[in-house]
Amino acid sequence: MSILNWSSLSLFSSKPLPQCRGKISAGAITKVLLRDLPPGRIVVLRHRDLDEVAAQELIDQKVKAVINCDLTMSGRYPTLGPLMLLQEQIPIWEADAAVFEAFKTNSEISVYEDRILMEDQVIPCSPFTREKWLCMQQQANERTTQLMEHFIDNTLSYAMREMHAVMEPLPQIAIQTNLEDKHVLIVSRGKGYKKDLLAAKAYIAEVKPVLIGVDGGADALLECGYLPHLIVGDMDSVTDKALSCGAEIVVHAYADGTAPGLSRIEDLGLSAHVLPCFGTSEDMALLFAYEKRCEVLVTVGARTHMIDFLEKGRAGMGSTLLVRMKVGARLVDIKSIGILYKSRGWTKEISSTLLLSLFFIALSLFQLHWIVKRVAHVVWKLGGEG
């Protein structure tokens, strides 16, 4: 799609007021763009099927608006991401993929109903509305059964190919952090991970588990006031601040040992272990802690179902299925532990209330006994005088 020149269009001689105006931050990879995004920016993405995790991050970063040079929803599968933004009064416009390179970070733009003005360029766009979200969501829901069949076939196919790999132990790397016979809390950047981590406060305070951040999960730990012991992953969504916090770093490598994330660690002047492993970084973290003989594996923000994996761009979850089968006896999600500690919290509150009630009952009985004695004394005296 061509970019027009504003001055050449007499049609726009009387300019309407823009619906949004400000500086932009542009990035083809959303999670990389979000690392150090200043608040109040108009973000320019190239993100097909905007997922809930990315939407929540955009909300947390207090973005002013979103311009997506891709399909915000393709209708392939349902997602609440775009609706979350619209509910927070963050408008979304869609532009053609061909114009993405025209957007330069820190440029000033003005966004109108159907066009974007940047310097002397006019870029066509269209608003993504709630009505459009509802239409695409209905289309996606109608395709769920067919999508599920394909997802299951893909999962089982990959599981058959990788079942021998999961049985083999990981290469041994010597780390300083001791995981043996300890609880290990693994934080991933999945749906609701920040909320679940906050809910785990009582568990973390009492048990003091080893804290492992999977890429951006390390930032979540820092935001909640915790210092991760280990950071594992591809190093594509974790911030420089988290990488420099003093945690041991384990870079996820391909089976042949190639580790694209290692160059970033070296650029920061940090050291890291390199660990080849199939599957996702989350899979690697689980296997790694399991083979280091941890007692319990607790997950936060773990991807568990079809939509989670489709949003990550994976058509199946073969490796994840196998890994969970292997470590399953030690694995528990934080939601289960959260309920346990919440009920324990209620037990403590009930106990405290009961003790206070007994104290006041005892005090009342004591006062009643004293009053009875005084009345009896007065009656006795009156009787004696009579």
Solvent accessible surface area in square Angstrom, and as a share of the most:
residue,aa,sasa,rsa
1,M,128,0.57
2,S,78,0.51
3,I,59,0.30
4,L,76,0.38
5,N,61,0.31
6,W,25,0.09
7,S,101,0.65
8,S,82,0.53
9,L,48,0.24
10,S,98,0.63
11,L,147,0.73
12,F,35,0.15
13,S,96,0.62
14,S,96,0.62
15,K,117,0.49
16,P,65,0.41
17,L,161,0.80
18,P,30,0.19
19,Q,103,0.46
20,C,13,0.08
21,R,141,0.51
22,G,11,0.10
23,K,87,0.37
24,I,0,0.00
25,S,5,0.03
26,A,23,0.18
27,G,16,0.15
28,A,42,0.32
29,I,102,0.52
30,T,11,0.06
31,K,65,0.28
32,V,54,0.31
33,L,25,0.12
34,L,10,0.05
35,R,55,0.20
36,D,110,0.57
37,L,10,0.05
38,P,57,0.36
39,P,98,0.62
40,G,37,0.35
41,R,33,0.12
42,I,0,0.00
43,V,0,0.00
44,V,0,0.00
45,L,0,0.00
46,R,97,0.36
47,H,33,0.15
48,R,130,0.48
49,D,8,0.04
50,L,1,0.00
51,D,14,0.07
52,E,36,0.16
53,V,15,0.08
54,A,4,0.03
55,A,0,0.00
56,Q,73,0.33
57,E,20,0.09
58,L,0,0.00
59,I,32,0.16
60,D,59,0.31
61,Q,46,0.20
62,K,143,0.60
63,V,8,0.04
64,K,88,0.37
65,A,0,0.00
66,V,0,0.00
67,I,0,0.00
68,N,0,0.00
69,C,0,0.00
70,D,34,0.18
71,L,81,0.40
72,T,0,0.00
73,M,3,0.02
74,S,27,0.17
75,G,0,0.00
76,R,101,0.37
77,Y,7,0.03
78,P,24,0.15
79,T,3,0.02
80,L,78,0.39
81,G,0,0.00
82,P,0,0.00
83,L,27,0.13
84,M,39,0.17
85,L,0,0.00
86,L,22,0.11
87,Q,97,0.43
88,E,96,0.43
89,Q,144,0.64
90,I,13,0.07
91,P,45,0.28
92,I,2,0.01
93,W,5,0.02
94,E,16,0.07
95,A,13,0.10
96,D,52,0.27
97,A,58,0.45
98,A,71,0.55
99,V,2,0.01
100,F,17,0.07
101,E,116,0.52
102,A,24,0.19
103,F,8,0.03
104,K,121,0.51
105,T,70,0.41
106,N,85,0.44
107,S,22,0.14
108,E,103,0.46
109,I,3,0.01
110,S,13,0.09
111,V,0,0.00
112,Y,10,0.04
113,E,88,0.40
114,D,73,0.38
115,R,26,0.09
116,I,0,0.00
117,L,30,0.15
118,M,8,0.03
119,E,144,0.64
120,D,81,0.42
121,Q,62,0.27
122,V,3,0.02
123,I,0,0.00
124,P,39,0.24
125,C,14,0.08
126,S,52,0.34
127,P,47,0.30
128,F,4,0.02
129,T,54,0.31
130,R,114,0.42
131,E,130,0.58
132,K,74,0.32
133,W,28,0.10
134,L,92,0.46
135,C,64,0.38
136,M,28,0.12
137,Q,24,0.11
138,Q,98,0.43
139,Q,65,0.29
140,A,0,0.00
141,N,81,0.41
142,E,146,0.65
143,R,109,0.40
144,T,46,0.27
145,T,96,0.56
146,Q,137,0.61
147,L,18,0.09
148,M,82,0.36
149,E,105,0.47
150,H,101,0.45
151,F,9,0.04
152,I,81,0.41
153,D,95,0.49
154,N,34,0.18
155,T,11,0.07
156,L,96,0.48
157,S,48,0.31
158,Y,91,0.35
159,A,10,0.08
160,M,126,0.56
161,R,164,0.60
162,E,38,0.17
163,M,73,0.33
164,H,130,0.58
165,A,46,0.36
166,V,5,0.03
167,M,136,0.61
168,E,115,0.51
169,P,94,0.59
170,L,18,0.09
171,P,69,0.44
172,Q,146,0.65
173,I,26,0.13
174,A,93,0.72
175,I,29,0.15
176,Q,169,0.75
177,T,27,0.16
178,N,85,0.44
179,L,3,0.02
180,E,84,0.38
181,D,106,0.55
182,K,88,0.37
183,H,46,0.20
184,V,0,0.00
185,L,0,0.00
186,I,1,0.01
187,V,0,0.00
188,S,2,0.02
189,R,38,0.14
190,G,2,0.02
191,K,59,0.25
192,G,45,0.43
193,Y,15,0.06
194,K,49,0.21
195,K,155,0.66
196,D,16,0.08
197,L,0,0.00
198,L,116,0.58
199,A,69,0.54
200,A,1,0.01
201,K,140,0.59
202,A,54,0.42
203,Y,3,0.01
204,I,13,0.06
205,A,64,0.50
206,E,92,0.41
207,V,48,0.28
208,K,156,0.66
209,P,5,0.03
210,V,8,0.05
211,L,10,0.05
212,I,0,0.00
213,G,0,0.00
214,V,11,0.06
215,D,13,0.07
216,G,5,0.05
217,G,0,0.00
218,A,0,0.00
219,D,22,0.11
220,A,1,0.01
221,L,0,0.00
222,L,42,0.21
223,E,115,0.51
224,C,34,0.21
225,G,68,0.65
226,Y,45,0.17
227,L,107,0.53
228,P,3,0.02
229,H,79,0.35
230,L,0,0.00
231,I,0,0.00
232,V,1,0.00
233,G,0,0.00
234,D,62,0.32
235,M,3,0.01
236,D,39,0.20
237,S,13,0.08
238,V,0,0.00
239,T,19,0.11
240,D,61,0.32
241,K,158,0.67
242,A,0,0.00
243,L,2,0.01
244,S,69,0.44
245,C,33,0.19
246,G,71,0.68
247,A,13,0.10
248,E,32,0.14
249,I,6,0.03
250,V,0,0.00
251,V,0,0.00
252,H,16,0.07
253,A,2,0.02
254,Y,136,0.52
255,A,92,0.72
256,D,119,0.61
257,G,35,0.33
258,T,70,0.41
259,A,17,0.13
260,P,83,0.52
261,G,9,0.08
262,L,48,0.24
263,S,62,0.40
264,R,36,0.13
265,I,0,0.00
266,E,106,0.48
267,D,121,0.63
268,L,63,0.32
269,G,69,0.66
270,L,56,0.28
271,S,99,0.64
272,A,32,0.25
273,H,52,0.23
274,V,49,0.28
275,L,0,0.00
276,P,34,0.22
277,C,9,0.05
278,F,38,0.16
279,G,23,0.22
280,T,11,0.07
281,S,11,0.07
282,E,9,0.04
283,D,1,0.00
284,M,0,0.00
285,A,0,0.00
286,L,0,0.00
287,L,3,0.02
288,F,6,0.03
289,A,0,0.00
290,Y,51,0.19
291,E,45,0.20
292,K,50,0.21
293,R,159,0.58
294,C,3,0.02
295,E,98,0.44
296,V,32,0.19
297,L,0,0.00
298,V,0,0.00
299,T,6,0.03
300,V,0,0.00
301,G,6,0.06
302,A,15,0.12
303,R,44,0.16
304,T,78,0.46
305,H,86,0.38
306,M,17,0.08
307,I,26,0.13
308,D,12,0.06
309,F,3,0.01
310,L,6,0.03
311,E,31,0.14
312,K,83,0.35
313,G,68,0.66
314,R,82,0.30
315,A,36,0.28
316,G,8,0.08
317,M,29,0.13
318,G,4,0.04
319,S,2,0.01
320,T,2,0.01
321,L,61,0.31
322,L,19,0.10
323,V,0,0.00
324,R,46,0.17
325,M,140,0.62
326,K,54,0.23
327,V,0,0.00
328,G,35,0.33
329,A,112,0.87
330,R,76,0.28
331,L,45,0.23
332,V,42,0.24
333,D,46,0.24
334,I,3,0.02
335,K,120,0.51
336,S,62,0.40
337,I,17,0.09
338,G,15,0.15
339,I,123,0.62
340,L,95,0.47
341,Y,27,0.10
342,K,134,0.57
343,S,53,0.34
344,R,90,0.33
345,G,28,0.27
346,W,139,0.49
347,T,79,0.46
348,K,130,0.55
349,E,97,0.44
350,I,111,0.56
351,S,50,0.33
352,S,59,0.38
353,T,85,0.49
354,L,106,0.52
355,L,121,0.60
356,L,105,0.52
357,S,48,0.31
358,L,96,0.48
359,F,120,0.50
360,F,117,0.49
361,I,97,0.49
362,A,57,0.44
363,L,74,0.37
364,S,62,0.40
365,L,109,0.54
366,F,134,0.56
367,Q,95,0.42
368,L,102,0.51
369,H,111,0.50
370,W,143,0.50
371,I,89,0.45
372,V,87,0.50
373,K,120,0.51
374,R,125,0.46
375,V,85,0.49
376,A,56,0.44
377,H,88,0.39
378,V,74,0.42
379,V,93,0.53
380,W,183,0.64
381,K,100,0.42
382,L,112,0.56
383,G,54,0.52
384,G,65,0.63
385,E,135,0.61
386,G,101,0.97
